Amino acid sequence: MVQRVLDTSGTVCPMPAFKTRKELKSMQAGDVLVVKGDFLPALENIERVAAQDGGRVTNRSVSGDRFEVVIEKS
């Protein structure tokens, strides 16, 4: 299992979702991607991309204007 961190801070939709999709496509089953960012509207799109591209959200947290989503590649 490999854990990667993707920081999308400073970007707005659709870039956080595009970057998440790109990372997920390069990952193997069992790998974990931690996506962090500061554009809260992107959170829903990131979770949708994860589901479409074979990922499963295992944790999600929001603190102020920051978010973190943990995605396991299936």
MILUMDREN-126537 format. One record per atom (N, C-alpha, C): residue number from 1; x, z, y. Coordinates in Angstrom, 3 decimals. Layout:
<nodes>
<node resi="NUM" east="X" up="Z" north="Y"/>
...
</nodes>
This chain:
<nodes>
<node resi="1" east="0.839" up="0.000" north="-1.178"/>
<node resi="1" east="0.000" up="0.000" north="0.000"/>
<node resi="1" east="0.884" up="0.000" north="1.241"/>
<node resi="2" east="0.562" up="-0.890" north="2.144"/>
<node resi="2" east="1.257" up="-0.989" north="3.421"/>
<node resi="2" east="0.266" up="-0.615" north="4.516"/>
<node resi="3" east="0.728" up="0.154" north="5.487"/>
<node resi="3" east="-0.128" up="0.478" north="6.624"/>
<node resi="3" east="0.439" up="-0.205" north="7.862"/>
<node resi="4" east="-0.417" up="-0.934" north="8.548"/>
<node resi="4" east="-0.043" up="-1.613" north="9.783"/>
<node resi="4" east="-0.859" up="-1.032" north="10.928"/>
<node resi="5" east="-0.284" up="-1.081" north="12.123"/>
<node resi="5" east="-0.992" up="-0.643" north="13.320"/>
<node resi="5" east="-1.078" up="-1.825" north="14.274"/>
<node resi="6" east="-2.274" up="-2.099" north="14.741"/>
<node resi="6" east="-2.517" up="-3.172" north="15.701"/>
<node resi="6" east="-3.092" up="-2.546" north="16.960"/>
<node resi="7" east="-2.338" up="-2.622" north="18.054"/>
<node resi="7" east="-2.795" up="-2.067" north="19.329"/>
<node resi="7" east="-3.327" up="-3.212" north="20.184"/>
<node resi="8" east="-4.625" up="-3.210" north="20.427"/>
<node resi="8" east="-5.248" up="-4.275" north="21.217"/>
<node resi="8" east="-5.495" up="-3.839" north="22.658"/>
<node resi="9" east="-4.896" up="-2.753" north="23.054"/>
<node resi="9" east="-5.090" up="-2.235" north="24.414"/>
<node resi="9" east="-4.741" up="-3.296" north="25.450"/>
<node resi="10" east="-5.547" up="-3.340" north="26.490"/>
<node resi="10" east="-5.313" up="-4.290" north="27.567"/>
<node resi="10" east="-5.920" up="-5.658" north="27.336"/>
<node resi="11" east="-6.595" up="-5.848" north="26.190"/>
<node resi="11" east="-7.250" up="-7.127" north="25.923"/>
<node resi="11" east="-8.756" up="-6.911" north="25.848"/>
<node resi="12" east="-9.505" up="-7.960" north="26.126"/>
<node resi="12" east="-10.966" up="-7.908" north="26.067"/>
<node resi="12" east="-11.461" up="-8.948" north="25.076"/>
<node resi="13" east="-12.733" up="-8.863" north="24.742"/>
<node resi="13" east="-13.335" up="-9.798" north="23.783"/>
<node resi="13" east="-13.147" up="-11.233" north="24.258"/>
<node resi="14" east="-12.840" up="-12.069" north="23.319"/>
<node resi="14" east="-12.836" up="-11.887" north="21.870"/>
<node resi="14" east="-11.463" up="-11.583" north="21.275"/>
<node resi="15" east="-10.434" up="-11.340" north="22.089"/>
<node resi="15" east="-9.070" up="-11.178" north="21.583"/>
<node resi="15" east="-8.894" up="-10.044" north="20.569"/>
<node resi="16" east="-9.449" up="-8.844" north="20.771"/>
<node resi="16" east="-9.251" up="-7.814" north="19.748"/>
<node resi="16" east="-9.757" up="-8.244" north="18.364"/>
<node resi="17" east="-10.896" up="-8.902" north="18.302"/>
<node resi="17" east="-11.432" up="-9.362" north="17.015"/>
<node resi="17" east="-10.569" up="-10.473" north="16.427"/>
<node resi="18" east="-10.097" up="-11.402" north="17.259"/>
<node resi="18" east="-9.224" up="-12.478" north="16.775"/>
<node resi="18" east="-7.928" up="-11.912" north="16.203"/>
<node resi="19" east="-7.339" up="-10.948" north="16.914"/>
<node resi="19" east="-6.093" up="-10.341" north="16.447"/>
<node resi="19" east="-6.306" up="-9.577" north="15.141"/>
<node resi="20" east="-7.453" up="-8.903" north="15.029"/>
<node resi="20" east="-7.774" up="-8.183" north="13.804"/>
<node resi="20" east="-7.907" up="-9.164" north="12.642"/>
<node resi="21" east="-8.619" up="-10.254" north="12.854"/>
<node resi="21" east="-8.795" up="-11.263" north="11.802"/>
<node resi="21" east="-7.446" up="-11.817" north="11.339"/>
<node resi="22" east="-6.570" up="-12.114" north="12.273"/>
<node resi="22" east="-5.252" up="-12.659" north="11.943"/>
<node resi="22" east="-4.460" up="-11.673" north="11.073"/>
<node resi="23" east="-4.480" up="-10.407" north="11.446"/>
<node resi="23" east="-3.767" up="-9.400" north="10.660"/>
<node resi="23" east="-4.365" up="-9.262" north="9.265"/>
<node resi="24" east="-5.687" up="-9.183" north="9.175"/>
<node resi="24" east="-6.339" up="-9.018" north="7.871"/>
<node resi="24" east="-6.018" up="-10.175" north="6.935"/>
<node resi="25" east="-5.950" up="-11.380" north="7.458"/>
<node resi="25" east="-5.677" up="-12.547" north="6.611"/>
<node resi="25" east="-4.268" up="-12.507" north="6.020"/>
<node resi="26" east="-3.361" up="-11.803" north="6.669"/>
<node resi="26" east="-1.990" up="-11.750" north="6.176"/>
<node resi="26" east="-1.737" up="-10.531" north="5.279"/>
<node resi="27" east="-2.767" up="-9.743" north="5.024"/>
<node resi="27" east="-2.619" up="-8.511" north="4.253"/>
<node resi="27" east="-3.026" up="-8.692" north="2.792"/>
<node resi="28" east="-2.525" up="-7.787" north="1.955"/>
<node resi="28" east="-2.856" up="-7.767" north="0.530"/>
<node resi="28" east="-3.922" up="-6.702" north="0.271"/>
<node resi="29" east="-4.625" up="-6.827" north="-0.833"/>
<node resi="29" east="-5.622" up="-5.822" north="-1.222"/>
<node resi="29" east="-4.965" up="-4.443" north="-1.296"/>
<node resi="30" east="-5.638" up="-3.458" north="-0.727"/>
<node resi="30" east="-5.129" up="-2.095" north="-0.727"/>
<node resi="30" east="-4.362" up="-1.734" north="0.533"/>
<node resi="31" east="-3.928" up="-2.737" north="1.293"/>
<node resi="31" east="-3.239" up="-2.467" north="2.549"/>
<node resi="31" east="-4.216" up="-1.896" north="3.569"/>
<node resi="32" east="-3.696" up="-1.176" north="4.538"/>
<node resi="32" east="-4.516" up="-0.520" north="5.555"/>
<node resi="32" east="-4.102" up="-1.004" north="6.932"/>
<node resi="33" east="-5.091" up="-1.305" north="7.749"/>
<node resi="33" east="-4.860" up="-1.726" north="9.126"/>
<node resi="33" east="-5.530" up="-0.720" north="10.055"/>
<node resi="34" east="-4.756" up="-0.171" north="10.979"/>
<node resi="34" east="-5.279" up="0.743" north="11.992"/>
<node resi="34" east="-5.324" up="-0.035" north="13.300"/>
<node resi="35" east="-6.528" up="-0.261" north="13.803"/>
<node resi="35" east="-6.713" up="-1.019" north="15.046"/>
<node resi="35" east="-7.037" up="-0.022" north="16.154"/>
<node resi="36" east="-6.239" up="-0.084" north="17.214"/>
<node resi="36" east="-6.446" up="0.792" north="18.367"/>
<node resi="36" east="-6.729" up="-0.068" north="19.580"/>
<node resi="37" east="-7.490" up="0.461" north="20.507"/>
<node resi="37" east="-7.773" up="-0.305" north="21.711"/>
<node resi="37" east="-8.455" up="0.510" north="22.774"/>
<node resi="38" east="-8.722" up="-0.175" north="23.894"/>
<node resi="38" east="-9.339" up="0.498" north="25.033"/>
<node resi="38" east="-10.512" up="-0.281" north="25.616"/>
<node resi="39" east="-11.012" up="-1.272" north="24.884"/>
<node resi="39" east="-12.177" up="-2.035" north="25.319"/>
<node resi="39" east="-13.299" up="-1.771" north="24.315"/>
<node resi="40" east="-14.102" up="-0.741" north="24.588"/>
<node resi="40" east="-15.101" up="-0.277" north="23.624"/>
<node resi="40" east="-16.070" up="-1.346" north="23.123"/>
<node resi="41" east="-16.488" up="-2.327" north="23.954"/>
<node resi="41" east="-17.388" up="-3.352" north="23.415"/>
<node resi="41" east="-16.785" up="-4.137" north="22.249"/>
<node resi="42" east="-15.475" up="-4.133" north="22.100"/>
<node resi="42" east="-14.822" up="-4.860" north="21.006"/>
<node resi="42" east="-14.996" up="-4.163" north="19.662"/>
<node resi="43" east="-15.319" up="-2.898" north="19.679"/>
<node resi="43" east="-15.408" up="-2.117" north="18.452"/>
<node resi="43" east="-16.377" up="-2.722" north="17.442"/>
<node resi="44" east="-17.544" up="-3.076" north="17.880"/>
<node resi="44" east="-18.545" up="-3.670" north="16.982"/>
<node resi="44" east="-18.043" up="-4.999" north="16.401"/>
<node resi="45" east="-17.412" up="-5.817" north="17.225"/>
<node resi="45" east="-16.892" up="-7.102" north="16.744"/>
<node resi="45" east="-15.767" up="-6.906" north="15.734"/>
<node resi="46" east="-14.907" up="-5.937" north="15.961"/>
<node resi="46" east="-13.816" up="-5.658" north="15.026"/>
<node resi="46" east="-14.378" up="-5.235" north="13.675"/>
<node resi="47" east="-15.382" up="-4.385" north="13.675"/>
<node resi="47" east="-15.992" up="-3.957" north="12.415"/>
<node resi="47" east="-16.682" up="-5.112" north="11.700"/>
<node resi="48" east="-17.297" up="-6.002" north="12.452"/>
<node resi="48" east="-17.946" up="-7.179" north="11.861"/>
<node resi="48" east="-16.898" up="-8.102" north="11.224"/>
<node resi="49" east="-15.804" up="-8.340" north="11.935"/>
<node resi="49" east="-14.719" up="-9.179" north="11.413"/>
<node resi="49" east="-14.152" up="-8.560" north="10.138"/>
<node resi="50" east="-13.991" up="-7.253" north="10.126"/>
<node resi="50" east="-13.468" up="-6.586" north="8.930"/>
<node resi="50" east="-14.363" up="-6.859" north="7.727"/>
<node resi="51" east="-15.658" up="-6.716" north="7.898"/>
<node resi="51" east="-16.592" up="-6.952" north="6.794"/>
<node resi="51" east="-16.568" up="-8.408" north="6.334"/>
<node resi="52" east="-16.461" up="-9.333" north="7.272"/>
<node resi="52" east="-16.457" up="-10.759" north="6.939"/>
<node resi="52" east="-15.171" up="-11.183" north="6.238"/>
<node resi="53" east="-14.069" up="-10.513" north="6.552"/>
<node resi="53" east="-12.764" up="-10.931" north="6.032"/>
<node resi="53" east="-12.237" up="-10.029" north="4.921"/>
<node resi="54" east="-13.122" up="-9.352" north="4.227"/>
<node resi="54" east="-12.719" up="-8.588" north="3.055"/>
<node resi="54" east="-12.129" up="-7.234" north="3.352"/>
<node resi="55" east="-12.549" up="-6.628" north="4.440"/>
<node resi="55" east="-12.073" up="-5.291" north="4.760"/>
<node resi="55" east="-13.207" up="-4.294" north="4.721"/>
<node resi="56" east="-12.832" up="-3.029" north="4.612"/>
<node resi="56" east="-13.818" up="-1.958" north="4.587"/>
<node resi="56" east="-13.377" up="-0.905" north="5.589"/>
<node resi="57" east="-14.243" up="-0.599" north="6.541"/>
<node resi="57" east="-13.922" up="0.421" north="7.537"/>
<node resi="57" east="-13.999" up="1.784" north="6.856"/>
<node resi="58" east="-12.881" up="2.498" north="6.863"/>
<node resi="58" east="-12.843" up="3.810" north="6.220"/>
<node resi="58" east="-12.893" up="4.950" north="7.226"/>
<node resi="59" east="-12.603" up="4.649" north="8.481"/>
<node resi="59" east="-12.680" up="5.672" north="9.516"/>
<node resi="59" east="-12.826" up="4.990" north="10.869"/>
<node resi="60" east="-13.514" up="5.677" north="11.762"/>
<node resi="60" east="-13.758" up="5.139" north="13.105"/>
<node resi="60" east="-13.815" up="6.321" north="14.047"/>
<node resi="61" east="-13.055" up="6.247" north="15.144"/>
<node resi="61" east="-13.119" up="7.337" north="16.119"/>
<node resi="61" east="-13.066" up="6.768" north="17.529"/>
<node resi="62" east="-13.760" up="7.454" north="18.427"/>
<node resi="62" east="-13.802" up="7.077" north="19.833"/>
<node resi="62" east="-13.510" up="8.328" north="20.640"/>
<node resi="63" east="-12.616" up="8.193" north="21.597"/>
<node resi="63" east="-12.279" up="9.309" north="22.475"/>
<node resi="63" east="-12.159" up="8.757" north="23.891"/>
<node resi="64" east="-13.147" up="9.054" north="24.709"/>
<node resi="64" east="-13.151" up="8.504" north="26.064"/>
<node resi="64" east="-13.300" up="7.001" north="26.010"/>
<node resi="65" east="-12.325" up="6.297" north="26.571"/>
<node resi="65" east="-12.365" up="4.832" north="26.551"/>
<node resi="65" east="-11.435" up="4.255" north="25.485"/>
<node resi="66" east="-10.964" up="5.072" north="24.561"/>
<node resi="66" east="-10.057" up="4.629" north="23.493"/>
<node resi="66" east="-10.779" up="4.674" north="22.156"/>
<node resi="67" east="-10.418" up="3.731" north="21.277"/>
<node resi="67" east="-10.981" up="3.753" north="19.932"/>
<node resi="67" east="-9.886" up="3.527" north="18.904"/>
<node resi="68" east="-10.206" up="3.902" north="17.680"/>
<node resi="68" east="-9.317" up="3.655" north="16.544"/>
<node resi="68" east="-10.200" up="3.370" north="15.338"/>
<node resi="69" east="-9.912" up="2.280" north="14.647"/>
<node resi="69" east="-10.652" up="1.891" north="13.450"/>
<node resi="69" east="-9.647" up="1.724" north="12.315"/>
<node resi="70" east="-9.922" up="2.344" north="11.182"/>
<node resi="70" east="-9.070" up="2.209" north="10.015"/>
<node resi="70" east="-9.779" up="1.293" north="9.028"/>
<node resi="71" east="-9.102" up="0.210" north="8.657"/>
<node resi="71" east="-9.690" up="-0.808" north="7.770"/>
<node resi="71" east="-8.815" up="-0.941" north="6.532"/>
<node resi="72" east="-9.449" up="-0.856" north="5.353"/>
<node resi="72" east="-8.736" up="-1.091" north="4.103"/>
<node resi="72" east="-9.083" up="-2.493" north="3.610"/>
<node resi="73" east="-8.074" up="-3.261" north="3.318"/>
<node resi="73" east="-8.283" up="-4.623" north="2.801"/>
<node resi="73" east="-8.736" up="-4.526" north="1.355"/>
<node resi="74" east="-9.825" up="-5.195" north="1.024"/>
<node resi="74" east="-10.378" up="-5.165" north="-0.347"/>
<node resi="74" east="-9.715" up="-6.218" north="-1.209"/>
</nodes>
